[in-house]
Amino acid sequence: MNQLEYSDIQKTIYRSTCRKPFIIDVPAMNFLMFDGTGHPSGSDFQTACEALYTLSYIIKFDIARKQLDTDYKVNPMEVKWNLDKSGATTAFTWTMMIMQPDFITQDY
């Protein structure tokens, strides 16, 4: 079985220990994503998180390992937040995502 490791560019993006700012070209990447609204402690956020990880692990074990004979580490979840503080309470809008390896495409 092939073991996939992070590419050097992904290590630079996600694990950099550089103490000075620097610029890199970020390549196009595949993500599984959910868009949603609501506070992060709410049930919608929790349900989306569970579904996103479930899908990521199904792809890893049922597609990558069984069909493509490749193993990899499931990436950490990332969340892009949009906060609207114009009302009496803060309204949360978010996009939850987990990056997928390059060989995982819409065909799988």
Buried (B, 14 or more C-beta within 10 A) or exposed (E): EEEBEBEEEBEBBEEEEEEEEEEEEEEEBBEBEBEBEBEBEEEBBEEBBEEBBEBBEEBBEEBBBEEBEBEBEBBEBEBEEEEEEEEEEEEBEBBBBBBBBEEBEEEE
